[in-house]
Amino acid sequence: MSIDAARQSDRIRFITRLVFHSAQGLRIEGQSNDVSLSGAFLKTPGKAQNIDEGESGVAQITVREGDSEVTMSFPCRVARVTEAGVGLHFDVESEEEDEGDEQEYDEDD
């Protein structure tokens, strides 16, 4: 079963700068087409070369608002490679692994 078939998070259209850095040193730059809690689609101006499904790396998403800019990094792996770009699946911890790290926050803070 492909990652797309197993997708559990809704995707939303979100266009912003996105860069994938593979563990082998390859850098693919483009823009996101859509994102979800589990991944993003990196739109490229043609099929990405020298990259394979399953390859691990880091996705850097840059979000801008006015004069402010924030770049966030997520460990990920390549879910698919198409003529339009690269589907990335974020490697996130399971809820069970996160339970020990939960913190409570007051709504008044």
Sequence and secondary structure as in RCSB ss.txt:
>XXXX:A:sequence
MSIDAARQSDRIRFITRLVFHSAQGLRIEGQSNDVSLSGAFLKTPGKAQNIDEGESGVAQITVREGDSEVTMSFP
CRVARVTEAGVGLHFDVESEEEDEGDEQEYDEDD
>XXXX:A:secstr
  TTTT  S  EE   EEEEEETTS EEEEEEEEE SSEEEEE SS  SS  TT EEEEEEEEEETTEEEEEEEE
EEEEEE SSEEEEEE    HHHHGGG     TT 
